Amino acid sequence: MKLEQYGITLSRITSDDIELVRNMRNAPHVRSTMAYRRYITKSMQKKWFERVNNPLNYYLLISYRNEKIGVINIKNIRLDEKWGEGGIFIHEKNYWNTPVPVLASLCLLNFIFFQLKITDKSFIKILKDNLPSIRYNKILGYVLVPYQEKKKNQLYVLTKDAYIEKTEKLRKAATIFSGDTELPRLTGVKSPLNLEQMNIML
């Protein structure tokens, strides 16, 4: 499956992509921002992909101007409790401190909250000393969960209502920046690896 909005393309990772993703994830400037910092081998990557390649996990390559620049995800979806876990990393440094990471996040969150409508909360974990990531996610509306202050890897939550309120101006700016006035476009084929709600949309 593939999502497109604001000039961003988010493509679900396939087995053909896992070596590219492994190399991105192992890059020192990416690994240093992660809780898990050990080198990821080919066999580890293959086992990881086999574990997450299912309807409750979506790892998506971020492409901008035909360049694959990072990965964004929603994982461990809890349909009964209506929440999932999010994450993003940008491998290409020249896109740090640009609108591109925000555009990618808006694209995925717009799809989840406004179209797929399977969750009304998103959780993420951020290392306490990763101040750029904390600032970035607060812009989207994430707030620290109570009693996380002393933890090294802290849990943040974003509600749909907070997202709508916090990103109203951001979403308008994204529309002006990209000239894209539509909701995310979903393309792909029906698959047992997709949620049934997504297959219906396809």
SEDRENLUM-751190 format. One record per residue: x, y, z of N, C-alpha, C in turn; residue in three letters; chain. Coordinates in steps of 0.001 Angstrom, whole numbers. Layout:
- X  Y  Z  X  Y  Z  X  Y  Z  ALA  A
...
***
This chain:
- 836  -1193  0  0  0  0  871  1245  0  MET  A
- 286  2332  -495  1028  3581  -651  101  4749  -312  LYS  A
- 656  5742  378  -52  6981  689  678  8147  48  LEU  A
- -91  9102  -476  511  10297  -1071  -243  11540  -632  GLU  A
- 495  12516  -158  -55  13822  213  1099  14793  417  GLN  A
- 864  16072  108  1838  17146  343  3169  16909  -376  TYR  A
- 3162  16177  -1479  4401  15887  -2173  5211  14759  -1556  GLY  A
- 4663  14126  -538  5291  13014  166  4655  11703  -288  ILE  A
- 5460  10669  -440  4955  9327  -698  5420  8409  422  THR  A
- 4470  7688  1008  4769  6708  2044  4429  5332  1485  LEU  A
- 5434  4485  1323  5253  3170  709  5562  2072  1718  SER  A
- 4654  1147  1859  4866  64  2824  6101  -749  2447  ARG  A
- 6929  -1020  3437  8156  -1762  3212  7847  -3198  2806  ILE  A
- 8563  -3668  1795  8476  -5062  1375  9829  -5731  1641  THR  A
- 9891  -7019  1354  11149  -7747  1563  12279  -7166  715  SER  A
- 11933  -6538  -409  12959  -5932  -1268  13589  -4689  -644  ASP  A
- 12914  -4109  360  13375  -2851  952  14168  -3037  2235  ASP  A
- 14157  -4238  2805  14645  -4361  4179  16149  -4115  4303  ILE  A
- 16908  -4381  3248  18341  -4108  3333  18606  -2607  3304  GLU  A
- 17856  -1867  2486  17956  -409  2481  17606  150  3855  LEU  A
- 16512  -333  4425  16082  138  5743  17119  -221  6808  VAL  A
- 17691  -1396  6723  18724  -1811  7683  19920  -870  7621  ARG  A
- 20360  -540  6431  21500  369  6289  21178  1757  6822  ASN  A
- 19962  2225  6565  19542  3516  7120  19561  3475  8649  MET  A
- 18963  2421  9185  18818  2300  10647  20161  2136  11346  ARG  A
- 21131  1509  10676  22445  1302  11273  23358  2523  11195  ASN  A
- 22953  3526  10427  23784  4726  10304  23993  5354  11688  ALA  A
- 25210  5734  12045  25477  6259  13392  24580  7423  13794  PRO  A
- 24282  8326  12850  23464  9488  13212  22005  9116  13438  HIS  A
- 21578  7960  12971  20226  7458  13265  20254  6622  14540  VAL  A
- 21217  5711  14610  21295  4780  15743  21448  5519  17064  ARG  A
- 22141  6658  17041  22395  7401  18281  21131  7995  18886  SER  A
- 20048  8075  18102  18787  8629  18616  17832  7547  19103  THR  A
- 18236  6279  18983  17351  5167  19280  17656  4545  20646  MET  A
- 16621  3942  21249  16828  3212  22493  17664  1959  22239  ALA  A
- 17407  1279  21117  18181  101  20740  19300  549  19802  TYR  A
- 20543  403  20235  21663  972  19481  22648  -63  18971  ARG  A
- 22351  -1326  19141  23259  -2348  18634  23168  -2421  17109  ARG  A
- 24245  -2885  16514  24274  -3054  15063  23286  -4151  14662  TYR  A
- 22488  -3875  13640  21476  -4817  13168  22041  -5610  11990  ILE  A
- 22089  -6920  12146  22617  -7786  11093  21522  -8119  10082  THR  A
- 21926  -8724  8972  20949  -9131  7959  19949  -10129  8517  LYS  A
- 20422  -11090  9300  19501  -12096  9859  18554  -11477  10873  SER  A
- 19041  -10541  11659  18174  -9838  12607  17093  -9055  11873  MET  A
- 17488  -8402  10787  16539  -7611  10007  15468  -8503  9390  GLN  A
- 15881  -9651  8876  14922  -10579  8269  13922  -11076  9299  LYS  A
- 14406  -11436  10487  13493  -11898  11549  12550  -10784  11985  LYS  A
- 13076  -9557  12072  12226  -8407  12428  11118  -8239  11393  TRP  A
- 11464  -8288  10118  10460  -8086  9072  9406  -9185  9109  PHE  A
- 9818  -10406  9315  8858  -11511  9404  7905  -11318  10576  GLU  A
- 8390  -10708  11632  7568  -10494  12822  6560  -9356  12640  ARG  A
- 6938  -8319  11885  6082  -7126  11797  5271  -7046  10509  VAL  A
- 5513  -7916  9573  4818  -7836  8285  3430  -8470  8412  ASN  A
- 2522  -7732  9024  1176  -8234  9301  204  -7066  9397  ASN  A
- -1093  -7316  9530  -2080  -6232  9488  -2011  -5228  10633  PRO  A
- -1266  -5527  11690  -1238  -4627  12839  14  -3766  12903  LEU  A
- 863  -3856  11859  2096  -3072  11815  2309  -2528  10405  ASN  A
- 2626  -1213  10321  2843  -572  9025  4119  273  9085  TYR  A
- 5165  -246  8458  6422  490  8329  6513  990  6895  TYR  A
- 6671  2307  6741  6548  2951  5445  7810  3740  5103  LEU  A
- 8336  3522  3909  9448  4325  3415  8944  5721  3057  LEU  A
- 9654  6725  3497  9321  8110  3172  10099  8507  1923  ILE  A
- 9377  8915  893  10028  9397  -334  9623  10839  -596  SER  A
- 10609  11645  -965  10362  13042  -1318  11207  13364  -2538  TYR  A
- 10540  13849  -3575  11217  14137  -4849  12004  12920  -5344  ARG  A
- 11331  11779  -5242  11873  10493  -5726  13102  10017  -4961  ASN  A
- 13338  10564  -3782  14455  10123  -2946  13913  9492  -1671  GLU  A
- 14387  8303  -1359  13970  7605  -139  14798  8136  1019  LYS  A
- 14124  8798  1957  14858  9574  2955  14705  9076  4385  ILE  A
- 13791  8144  4633  13591  7688  6003  12429  6721  6112  GLY  A
- 12014  6484  7343  10946  5523  7625  10002  6112  8675  VAL  A
- 8711  5873  8483  7689  6260  9460  6811  5045  9701  ILE  A
- 6248  4944  10883  5457  3743  11165  4298  3986  12122  ASN  A
- 3331  3110  12021  2360  2877  13082  2390  1382  13330  ILE  A
- 2564  1004  14591  2760  -413  14910  1953  -809  16148  LYS  A
- 1904  -2120  16360  1213  -2672  17544  -183  -2087  17707  ASN  A
- -926  -2029  16615  -2267  -1450  16637  -3185  -2280  17529  ILE  A
- -3901  -1619  18414  -4883  -2263  19286  -6273  -1822  18833  ARG  A
- -6917  -2632  18023  -8213  -2254  17462  -9276  -2123  18539  LEU  A
- -9226  -2991  19548  -10243  -2948  20597  -10099  -1717  21480  ASP  A
- -8876  -1253  21673  -8624  -89  22522  -8421  1190  21710  GLU  A
- -8384  1078  20383  -8295  2210  19464  -7034  3045  19677  LYS  A
- -5878  2365  19690  -4628  3101  19727  -3535  2286  19036  TRP  A
- -2467  2990  18697  -1295  2371  18101  -63  3154  18507  GLY  A
- 1101  2628  18132  2379  3286  18447  2991  3860  17171  GLU  A
- 3534  5048  17286  4132  5700  16128  5635  5815  16243  GLY  A
- 6260  6184  15126  7699  6415  15112  8140  6944  13757  GLY  A
- 9270  7630  13744  9812  8160  12497  11314  8360  12657  ILE  A
- 12053  8131  11580  13427  8609  11526  13730  9056  10103  PHE  A
- 14513  10109  10019  14957  10654  8732  16441  10365  8594  ILE  A
- 16785  9557  7604  18180  9175  7393  18978  10284  6707  HIS  A
- 18351  10948  5745  19068  11964  4955  19149  13281  5733  GLU  A
- 20343  13654  6138  20514  14815  7012  20075  16122  6374  LYS  A
- 20138  16196  5029  19783  17460  4389  18297  17780  4506  ASN  A
- 17508  16814  5003  16086  17084  5226  15767  17349  6689  TYR  A
- 16775  17267  7547  16566  17676  8934  16320  19186  8949  TRP  A
- 15536  19627  9875  15227  21056  10022  14602  21651  8759  ASN  A
- 13827  20817  8047  13026  21274  6905  11586  20854  7168  THR  A
- 10636  21319  6351  9242  20898  6542  8973  19431  6215  PRO  A
- 9917  18750  5556  9646  17415  5019  9256  16389  6088  VAL  A
- 9986  16264  7222  9542  15294  8234  8133  15575  8750  PRO  A
- 7807  16849  8939  6465  17203  9399  5422  16811  8358  VAL  A
- 5721  17033  7083  4788  16659  6022  4522  15158  6039  LEU  A
- 5571  14370  6273  5407  12917  6340  4520  12522  7520  ALA  A
- 4748  13139  8673  3929  12839  9846  2479  13242  9639  SER  A
- 2273  14420  9057  904  14870  8795  196  13923  7838  LEU  A
- 889  13479  6813  291  12567  5839  -216  11304  6524  CYS  A
- 625  10675  7345  218  9431  8001  -869  9664  9040  LEU  A
- -718  10704  9852  -1709  10962  10896  -3047  11409  10306  LEU  A
- -3015  12184  9224  -4263  12539  8553  -5011  11291  8096  ASN  A
- -4264  10369  7521  -4882  9133  7039  -5465  8327  8189  PHE  A
- -4714  8182  9256  -5155  7361  10387  -6364  7966  11083  ILE  A
- -6297  9270  11386  -7352  9903  12169  -8589  10267  11347  PHE  A
- -8403  10696  10110  -9521  11235  9336  -10121  10254  8335  PHE  A
- -9364  9244  7928  -9855  8336  6891  -9979  6891  7369  GLN  A
- -8909  6335  7892  -8967  4954  8352  -9790  4826  9633  LEU  A
- -9614  5776  10546  -10437  5900  11755  -10434  4640  12615  LYS  A
- -9269  4018  12744  -9176  2833  13587  -8673  3158  14986  ILE  A
- -8071  4337  15132  -7538  4729  16432  -7890  6187  16710  THR  A
- -7916  6528  17991  -8041  7939  18352  -6905  8374  19274  ASP  A
- -5873  7499  19380  -4679  7840  20144  -3454  7243  19472  LYS  A
- -2339  7958  19590  -1053  7450  19131  -41  7623  20259  SER  A
- 696  6567  20546  1749  6628  21545  3114  6567  20856  PHE  A
- 4079  7256  21426  5459  7153  20959  6377  7127  22178  ILE  A
- 7591  6606  21964  8611  6663  23003  9767  7505  22492  LYS  A
- 10250  8400  23352  11353  9291  22992  12373  9273  24125  ILE  A
- 13638  9140  23779  14682  9224  24792  14668  10608  25445  LEU  A
- 14824  10620  26738  14719  11859  27512  15667  12944  27033  LYS  A
- 16851  12531  26533  17836  13530  26100  17733  13883  24622  ASP  A
- 16737  13346  23923  16561  13641  22496  15654  14872  22354  ASN  A
- 16208  16015  22657  15418  17244  22707  14823  17640  21350  LEU  A
- 15548  17486  20228  14924  17816  18933  13680  16987  18653  PRO  A
- 13726  15694  18995  12562  14834  18768  11408  15219  19683  SER  A
- 11721  15584  20913  10667  16017  21842  9984  17271  21320  ILE  A
- 10777  18245  20877  10194  19482  20334  9348  19180  19103  ARG  A
- 9867  18332  18232  9164  17974  16999  7797  17374  17306  TYR  A
- 7763  16421  18210  6507  15727  18485  5524  16575  19285  ASN  A
- 6040  17495  20088  5139  18409  20792  4414  19321  19807  LYS  A
- 5074  19678  18710  4430  20486  17670  3201  19771  17108  ILE  A
- 3282  18433  17023  2168  17640  16497  1065  17433  17528  LEU  A
- 1358  17738  18800  348  17595  19842  628  16515  20863  GLY  A
- 1748  15813  20739  2095  14784  21726  2416  15429  23071  TYR  A
- 1990  14769  24141  2297  15228  25495  2846  14052  26301  VAL  A
- 3674  14373  27272  4281  13355  28113  3220  12695  28983  LEU  A
- 3240  11369  29000  2320  10617  29852  2737  10800  31313  VAL  A
- 1782  10885  32250  2146  11047  33667  3110  9974  34169  PRO  A
- 3978  10379  35095  4942  9510  35781  6061  9009  34864  TYR  A
- 6316  9716  33785  7397  9350  32875  8640  10217  33070  GLN  A
- 8548  11200  33931  9589  12219  34024  10988  11650  34319  GLU  A
- 11074  10610  35113  12370  10074  35516  12853  8925  34633  LYS  A
- 12042  8524  33672  12417  7407  32811  13328  7880  31684  LYS  A
- 14226  6993  31252  15142  7336  30167  14422  7343  28828  LYS  A
- 13584  6344  28594  12808  6240  27350  11360  6569  27691  ASN  A
- 10954  7791  27388  9692  8316  27899  8531  8107  26932  GLN  A
- 7362  7872  27498  6148  7627  26717  5357  8926  26553  LEU  A
- 4989  9213  25297  4160  10373  24964  2876  9883  24296  TYR  A
- 1808  10676  24413  540  10313  23802  -8  11486  22992  VAL  A
- -627  11150  21880  -1318  12131  21032  -2753  11673  20855  LEU  A
- -3714  12514  21229  -5115  12204  20977  -5550  12850  19666  THR  A
- -6598  12321  19091  -7110  12883  17850  -7501  14344  18042  LYS  A
- -8167  14645  19155  -8596  16024  19407  -7399  16968  19520  ASP  A
- -6342  16517  20213  -5140  17352  20350  -4471  17545  18995  ALA  A
- -4465  16496  18183  -3870  16594  16855  -4612  17622  16004  TYR  A
- -5928  17562  16013  -6729  18498  15222  -6443  19933  15651  ILE  A
- -6395  20153  16968  -6171  21504  17486  -4746  21992  17222  GLU  A
- -3760  21180  17536  -2365  21602  17462  -1872  21788  16031  LYS  A
- -2424  21002  15098  -1881  21020  13736  -2756  21782  12739  THR  A
- -3746  22496  13217  -4620  23215  12287  -3810  24151  11382  GLU  A
- -2951  24968  11978  -2144  25894  11184  -1091  25148  10370  LYS  A
- -538  24082  10948  457  23290  10222  -137  22676  8962  LEU  A
- -1344  22137  9082  -1976  21501  7932  -2315  22523  6850  ARG  A
- -2704  23717  7264  -2952  24781  6290  -1650  25189  5600  LYS  A
- -585  25297  6394  714  25657  5827  1210  24570  4870  ALA  A
- 970  23305  5217  1373  22193  4352  640  22253  3016  ALA  A
- -625  22622  3067  -1417  22752  1841  -859  23858  951  THR  A
- -520  24991  1568  32  26114  803  1414  25753  242  ILE  A
- 2241  25136  1070  3607  24770  672  3611  23806  -510  PHE  A
- 2696  22838  -473  2703  21774  -1482  1705  21992  -2611  SER  A
- 706  22853  -2373  -362  23024  -3349  -1336  21853  -3370  GLY  A
- -1261  20980  -2374  -2096  19777  -2304  -3250  20030  -1340  ASP  A
- -4455  20074  -1864  -5629  20372  -1040  -6427  19119  -684  THR  A
- -5975  17956  -1135  -6734  16724  -915  -6250  15978  322  GLU  A
- -7089  15029  782  -6677  14116  1832  -5677  13116  1249  LEU  A
- -4957  12374  2094  -4015  11387  1564  -4687  10411  600  PRO  A
- -3988  10100  -497  -4504  9132  -1468  -3906  7764  -1178  ARG  A
- -4776  6788  -980  -4351  5414  -724  -4440  4615  -2014  LEU  A
- -3349  3958  -2370  -3347  3056  -3522  -2691  1743  -3117  THR  A
- -2949  717  -3888  -2392  -595  -3597  -3384  -1677  -3960  GLY  A
- -3163  -2855  -3424  -4047  -3985  -3694  -4523  -4576  -2377  VAL  A
- -5699  -5190  -2430  -6212  -5867  -1245  -5278  -7021  -887  LYS  A
- -5073  -7199  416  -4106  -8197  859  -4446  -8670  2263  SER  A
- -4150  -9932  2586  -4322  -10406  3970  -3364  -9732  4937  PRO  A
- -2368  -9009  4406  -1436  -8271  5258  -1990  -6912  5665  LEU  A
- -3144  -6527  5104  -3778  -5256  5429  -4905  -5455  6428  ASN  A
- -5189  -4428  7204  -6419  -4403  7982  -7616  -4475  7039  LEU  A
- -8692  -5087  7509  -9882  -5193  6665  -10408  -3814  6302  GLU  A
- -10323  -2860  7253  -10765  -1498  6962  -9986  -893  5797  GLN  A
- -8707  -1213  5710  -7904  -700  4608  -8258  -1389  3295  MET  A
- -8482  -2681  3345  -8888  -3395  2140  -10200  -2877  1578  ASN  A
- -11103  -2497  2463  -12372  -1913  2009  -12118  -611  1247  ILE  A
- -11182  203  1751  -10852  1473  1091  -10188  1234  -259  MET  A
- -9472  116  -384  -8807  -179  -1653  -9772  -783  -2668  LEU  A
***
